[in-house]
Amino acid sequence: MESTRARLETIENMIRRGPFDSSWESLENYRIPSWYKDAKFGIFLHWGVYCVPAFGNEWYPREMYRQESATFKHHREKWGDQSKFGYKDFIPMFKAERFDAGEWAGLFEKAGAKFVVPVAEHHDGFAMYDSGFSDWCAARMGPKRNIVGELASAVRKAGMTFGLSTHREEHWWFYEGGRQFESDVQDDRFRGLYGPAQPEKTQPNEEFLNDWLARTCELVDKFNPAIVWFDWWINQPAYAPYLQKFAAYYYNCAAERGFDAAINYKNTAFPRDAAVLDIERGQLTDIYPLLWQTDTSVSKNSWGYIEGHDYKTATSVIHDLADIVSKNGVLLLNIGPKADGTIPEPEQEMLLEIGRWLDVNGEAIYGTRPFRIFGEGPTLVVGGGHTDYKRAAFTDKDIRFTRKGNALYAILLGIPEGDTVVIKTQGVKSEYRILDIKSVELLGCRECLKWERTDEGLAVKLPDAKPCGHAFALKISG
């Protein structure tokens, strides 16, 4: 095992010789890479030991030790007492025997994704890569493969950008329930997986924080990820100086080695200019001045594989993508593979459907920037995290705008009644109008469109045969 002390010395040396130091003032000189601004759509991957029990959600390892939970009861009924069959006993069942990183990358490419972000380590403490700090990892147990490493190679070979997420910070308290009754969490032989299992309301100690920093920087050194995604618990006060050190190390490594770098954070863990804001299962209500990101899942009730998903529709995901991009955002869409390494068919079908839509309409998504207003229509988005189920679906009256070069794209989130759509904000007297319209096209359609600009708006007659489903993009050149 690698020495934490040695790793911390390496981190300090890199910070001393790089362009960034570990102060917020220095880190606010960070600039978001151009590829990220152009990409717009990526794939998130929650895959780990928790997909073996496939019950409830990916928090199974925590809930199975919480005596009041449905998962606790389910575990005892199906697997037995937690002192005899604990979470560790699922690891040999996590074989990944059908996992093919190349096949996965091919699917993501067909889906139209420009970057891929697998979970390198979830709250459960089981690393999906060859860790130098723990034997509790996929390279030595379970699949006995360097899952993250294989994905990094396959994703890059397919021409996509590779990032990763680490949820190690929540491990401080994730197994705390196992301390409240007789369970294998209390067995010191398994402390490498379950420890430290402290109360959630306590702050992590220096030993844990140094270990967190060492492990997180190890991910940078092993994979040169273009994105490092963090979950919400880094907002705890104890993490602030360690986040500053990590960011300085990561950004300096990127500068020295010549790769792009971006950190995803939630809430207020970073100053606005020092990293990229991420909104979990939610959106923003208006255009944000900097690039931001939504992370959400194809399933409403779990990020990891379970039996009994409540899936979203491809239409709702495509509509959210258009809304997010219109506000200067990026969509990171999660899927959850099975324990054998296969991706559930409904999730494959959804990704391919999104890819077919992007084949027609990608011009209105990739490489675009926000217009002066994000759109028009009656449907109000509830801002903030965990809100994507708190609003009505978009309607045929909702339109979202993007721009590129001399073109304005109006993405229609539905099929309008009749054969004509009226874009009110492009009317003769609108303050948001394009001054001179030369042509109006429907992406994916060769038919010339008839249009007229009046006080009420830009009226465009649509063809009878539509080039795709879900949503339609008008290209207004001026």
N, C-alpha and C positions, 0 to 999 in steps of 0.2 A: 504494500500500500504506500501511496505517496505521502510525504510529510506535509501537514498543513502549514507548518512554519516555513518550510522551503518554498511552498507555493506563494505564501504571503510576501516573502522577500522578492520573488520574481515579479509580483504585482507592483510592489513599491518601486522597483527598478524601472519598470516600463512607464509608470506614472512620471517618474523623475525625468525621463529622456524624451517624452512625447510632447505633442503640441497642447494637450489638455492636462490641467491639473485637477485635483479632486475638490474643486470649489464650484458652487453653482454659477458664479460669475464666469468662470472659464467654460463650463459645460454649456452655457447658454449661447456660445459661439457655434454650436453644432448646426449643421445644415442637413436637411432631409435629402436623401439621394434621389436623383431624377427618375431612376427606374421605378421607384416606389410610387412616385406621383403619377406615373403612366400606367402602372400595373392594374389597379382597380379591383382585382379579384384574385383571391388566394384560397387555398385549402388548408384547414386545420385538421389535425388528427389526434383524437383521444384513443389511444390503444395501450392497454396494459393488463396486468393480472386481474383487474376488476371486471374484465369482459368474460372471465371464466364463469363466475356465478350468474352473470347476466340478469341481475335482479335489481329493481329500484332505479339506480343510476350509478355513475362512476364513484360516488361516495360510499359504496358498499363497505369498503374496509373501515370506514369510521362508524357507519350506522350499525354494523354487525356487533359492535361492542357497546352500543348505547341501549341500555336495558329497556327503555320506553319505546323504542322504534319498531316498526313493522319488519325491518330488515333483521333485527335481533331475533325476533320470533321465527321468521322464515329460516334463518340460518340454523337455529336449533332443530327445527322440524326436518330440514333437508340434509344438513351436514353434521349436526351433533353439537355437543357442548363446546364452547369456545376455549376451554382449557385443554381439550383433546383435539379439536379441529379448528385451528385459527386461520387467519388470512394467509400466513406463510404456506399452509398446506395446499393452497390453490396454485402455487408457483409451478410445481411439477406438471400440473394440468395445462399450463399455458405453453403449448408446444410450437405454435406458429408454423405448423408443418406445411401449410399451403401458401405461406407468405412469399410473394415475388415482388420485390421492389420495382423491377422494370415494368411489370404489369400495372402496378399502382400508378407509376409515373405516366404511363401511356393513357390511363383513364383520366388523370388530372389534366393532362394536356388536351385531350378531347373535350373536357369540360370547359376549356377556355381559361383555366387558371394560369396565372403568371408567376406564382410563388407558392411554396408548400411549407407548412410549419407543423411538424410532428411534436408531440409532447415528449421531451427528453426525460423528464421525471415528474410524475404527478405527486399529489399530497401523500400518497401511500408509501413513498420512500423507495420504490423499486425503479432503478435507473434502466432506461431502455437503450443504453449504450455501454461501451466498455469503460467503466468507471475506475479511476485510480484511487478512489477514496472509499469504495465499498464493494464487498463480494456480492451484495444483494443487487444484482444487475442481470440484464438479459444476456449478456455475453458469457456469464458463468452459470446461470440458473435458467430454468424454464426453456426458452428457445435455444439458448446457448449460441446466440448470434448477436452481432453488433447491429441492432435494428436501425438505430439512427444513422450510423455510418453507411449502411447499405442504401438507405433512403437518400442520404446526401448525394451519393454517387449517381444514383438513378435519376434523381430530380435534375441535377445539373447536366447530366448527359442528354436529357430530354429538352434542354434549353430553358428550364425554369429556374427561378431563384430559390435558394434554400435558406430557411430560417428554422428556429426551434423555440419551444417554450420550456420554462422550468417553473415548477410550483413548489419547489423545495421549502420556501419560507413557511408554508402552512404545515409542514411536517412537525413543527415544534409541538403542536397540540393535537394532531390528527387522531392519534390513538388514545387520547386521554380517558375515554370511556372504559378501556380495558384495565385501568387502574382501580376501578370501583368495585370489581368483583373478581372472582378467581378466573383468570384467563391466561393465555400464553403470552400476552403483552408483558406480564410481570416476570417472565423467565429471561434472565440475563443472557442466555445463549442466543436470544433473538433480538437483542438490543440494537444490533446493526440495522434491522428493519424497522422495529417498533419505536425505538427511542427517539427523543426523550419523553414523549407522551405527557406533556405538561398541560395545565389548565389553559384554555384559550385566552382567558383574560389576563394572563401574565405576559410580560415582555421576554423575548429570548435573551439568553445570557451571552457573554462574550465568546465562550467556546462554540456555541451553536452558530453565532453570527460569523465568526472566522471560518468555520467549516462551510457555511453557506457561500461566503465570498470565494473560498478556494474552489469549491465544486462548480460554481457558476463561471468563474474564469477558466476552469478546465474545459468547459464546453466551448468557449471561444477558441482555445488553443487546439482542440481536437477537430473542430468543424468549420471555423471561420464563417459563422452564420451571418447572413445579411440582416436578420432580425433576431432579437432576443425578446421574447414576450414574457411579461410578468403578470401574475395574478394580483388580487386586491390587497393581500396582507402586507405587501411591502409598504403600505401607507402607515404602518405602525412606526412610532417615533424612533424606536431603536434602530431601524433600518437606514435612516437618512444618511449617516456618514458612510455606511457600507455601500449604499447605492451610488454615492458620489465616487467612491473608489472604483466600483465596478465600471461605471460609465467612463471614467477617465482611462481605465485599463483597456476597455473594449474599443473605444474610439481611437486610442493611440495604437492599438494592435492593427486596426483597420487602416490607419494612415501608413503604418510601417510596412504592412504586408500587401497593401493595395487592394483591399476588398471594401465593399460598402457596408455600412453599419446603421442599424436603427433599433432603438429600444421602444417597446410598447409598455405603457403604464396606464393605470387606472386612477381616477379621482385626482388627487393632488400630490402624488408621490414624487413627481418631477416638476420643475418649472416648465411653463408652456414651451419655451424655445429649446429645451435641453433634450427632448425626446418626443415620441409620437403618442398622442392621447388615444386610448382605446376605450370604447364603450361596450360593455358586455350585454348582449341581448337587448340592444336599444339603439336609438339614433339621436341625432341632433335636430332641432327644429328649424335651423337656418344655416346659412353658409358659414363655415368656420374659417378664419383667416389662414390657418395652417392645415396641412394634411392631417387627417385623423382616420380612425378605423373603427368599424363595428366587428366584433366577433360574436357569432351566433352559430346555432347548430341546425342541421336538417330536421332534428327531432325536438319537440317541445319539452319533453320530460327527461331527457338524458343526453349527455355528451358522449358517453361510452356505450358500447353495444349492450342492449338488454332485450329480453323477450317482451314484446308489448310496447313498441315505440308508438308515440303519437306524432306522426310525421307532418311536417309542413307540406305545402304544394310547391311545385316548381314555379307556378305563377306568382305566388306570394314572395318567393325568394328573388325572382327576377324584378318584381316591383320594388322590393327593398333595395336591390342593387342599384336601380335607376335613381331612387330617392337619395341614397347614400352618396353616390357619385356626384349628383347634382349639387351637393352641399360640401364638396371638396373631400369626400371620404373614400374609403376603401372597404370592401367586404371580405372578411376572413370567415369562410363557411366551413363548419366542422362536420366530419363524418366519424363513425365509430366502427372499425372493423371487428370481426369475430375473433375468438381465441385461436382459430386455426389459420388466421391470416387472410381470410376472404372478406371482401366488402359486401355487406348485405345487398341483395338485388334491388330493393326499392331505392337505396342510396346511389347505386350505380345508375339506375334509370333516371333519377333526378339530375345527377351530374351531367349525364349525356344530353338530357333535355335542355339544361342550361347552356351547354356547349352548342347545341344546334341553334338556339336563339342568338348566342353571341356570334356564330358564324355569319348570321345575317346582319346583326345590329352592332357588332363590336366596334365599328367606326364611331358610333355615338358614345362609346364607353371608354375604350383604351386611349390613353394619351390625351384625353380631354381635360379641360379646366372649367371651373364654374362660370356661369353667366352672371350678369348683374343681379338676377334673382334666381332662386332655385327652381321655381315653377309656379303653377297655379292650380286651383281646384279646391274642392270642399273638404277633403280628408285631412284632419289635423294629426300630426305625429306627436306623440307624447315623448318629451325629451328625457334623456337619462338612461341609466342601465336598467335592465329587466323590465322593459316597457313594451317590447315588440308584440306582446299579446294583449295590450291594454288599449288598443285602438281598433276601429273598424278597418276592413280591407279597403284598399284603394279602389277607385271607381273609374268608369270611362270618362269622367269629367276631370280627372287628375292628370296633369301634364308635368313632366320634369325636363329641365333644360341643361344642356352641356354645350361647350363650345370648343372649336379647334380651328385654327387658321381663320379663314373668312366665313366659316360656317357656324350657324346656330343649329343645334339638334333639339327637336322637341319630341320627347318620348311619351307616347300616349299609353297610359296604363289601363288599356281596355279598348274594346271596339265601340266607337260612338254610335248612338242611335241615328239612323239614317245614313246617308253616304257622305256627309260633310262634317268636318271638325272645324271649330272656330277657336283660334288661339287669341284670347282677349288681350294679352299683354303685347301682342304684335299689331294692334290696331293703329290707325292713322295718328291718333292723339295720345297714345301711350308713351309715358316717359321712358319705358324700357324697350321701345321698338328699335329694330334695325333700320337705319335711315334709308337704305336702298336695297330692295330684294330683287335679285336677278333670276332666281329659280327656286322651285320647291320640289324635292324628290322624296319618295318613300324608299328607304333602304330595302334592298332585296327585290325591288320592282322596277322593271324597265319602262313601264308605261308613263308617258308624260302626264303630269297632274295639272288640273285647272285650279287656279287660285285667284282670290280677289281680296284686296285690302280695303277695309271700310272703317268707320268709326267704332264699330262693334268688335273688330278684330281681324285677324288673318283667317279667311275662310278657305279651306282646302277640300276639294272633292276627292275622296279616296276611291281607289279601284275596287271592283267587286271581289276580285281574287286577292286575298292577303298573302304576303310572302311567309308568314309565320304566325304562331299563336302568342298568347300571353301579353305582349306589348308591341308597339310599332313605333319606329323612329322616322320622323320627318327631318330631312336635311334642308335647311333654309340658307341659301347662299346669298351673300350680300357684300 
